[in-house]
Amino acid sequence: MKTWRVAILTAAVSAVAWAAASSGSASAAPLQFKHIEGKNHQTRKYTCATGKVLQVTYWNAQNGQSFAVLPVKGTSMLFVNTISASGVKYQAGSYTWWTKGPRANLYDLTSGENAPPLLSDCVTVIR
């Protein structure tokens, strides 16, 4: 299996940098993680209950970490996996992307403990 020694997230960070540059913001050189070796990545499309379609790229590192890149309110964000009782939970700032099998929900923790998800019932689109 092909590995990437330079940056597992170069493509993801480049996408974030491109989004910032296209919105008029200044951008810096791509962020690189020289000590994290990429194992593989895959992109999934989800259709949510609201009809919104999301494209999410998942990255797995040799050290066991995993990452997800997905748009939140029009901005690409890098999420890092955290401990969960069930499924896989990713965090980016106040946002949580929680997947279980082909389903996922996006939460904003600043909305309150019992707030509904920002996006709910997101289901992987079968290709």
N, C-alpha and C positions, 0 to 999 in steps of 0.2 A: 504494500500500500504506500502511496506517495506521501511523503511528509514535507513540511515546509519549515525550514530552520529559521528563516528570518522572522516573519511575524505571522502568527496564526490569524491575526485580525487585520492585516494590512488592507485587504479588500473591503472589510466592513468599515474600518476607519476611513478609508478612501471614500466610501459612499457617504459617510457622515460629513467629511471635508467637502465633497462635491456639493452636498445639499447646503452646507453653510456658504460656500462660494457662490452658488447660484442664487442665494437669497441676499447677497450683497455683503455678507460678513467676511471678515478677513480669515484666511485659512493658513495653517502652518503645515509643515512637512508631516506626512503620515506617522502616526504613533507606531512604534515597533516594540515587541516584546521578545527580545533575543533569547530569553531562557525558557520560553514556552514553545514547545514543539507541537505543531499541528498534526493531528491524526487523520481527521476527515471533516467534511462539512456537507450539509444537505440543505436544500431550500424547499419549503412547503408553502402551499397556498391554503388559506383558511377563509371560509365564508361564515360570517357571524350572523346572529339573529336579526340584526338591524339591516342586513344585506351588504354590509361593508366587507370588502375582500382585502385580506392582509397577505403580504408575502413576508415570510419569516425565514431567516437563514440561521441554522444551528451549526456551531463549531464545536468539535471535541478535541481536547488536547491530550497529549501523551500522559500528562501528570494527573489525569482524572477530572480536571475541570471541564465545564462546558459553558458555552455562551450562546446567546440568541441576539440577533439584530432584527428589530422590527420598528415600524413607524408608530409614534405616539403623537397625536395631535399635529400631524404633518412633519414631524422631525424624526429621523432615524436615531434610535437609541440602542446602546450596547447593554445587554442584560447579562448578569452572571448568576450561575446556578447557586441555590442555597438549599438547606435541609428542608424537606417536607415529609409529612406523614404518608402522603400518597401522591403519585405522579412526580413531575419535575417542576420545581418552582424557580423562577428567575427573577432577579431584582435589578432595577435601575432607578436610583434615587427613590422617590416615593411610589414608584410603579412596580406592580407584580404581574408577571405573565406566568400563569399556572396551567400546565398541561397535564392531561391524564389520557393516555391512549391517543385517539384522533381528535379529542376535544380540548379546548382551552378557553380561559377567561382572562381579561385584563382588568386589574384593580388599581385604584389610586388610593393609597393609604391615608392621604390627607383628607379624604372625603368622609372619614369616620369608620369606625369598626363594623357597623352594620349596613354601610352604604352598598348599593348594588354595584356590580362591575361596570366599568366604562364600556367594555365590550363583553358580551356573554354568548354562550353557546356557539363559540367559533369551532367549526368542524373542518378537518382537513379535506381539501378538494381532491378527489381521486382523479389521477391523470389517465 
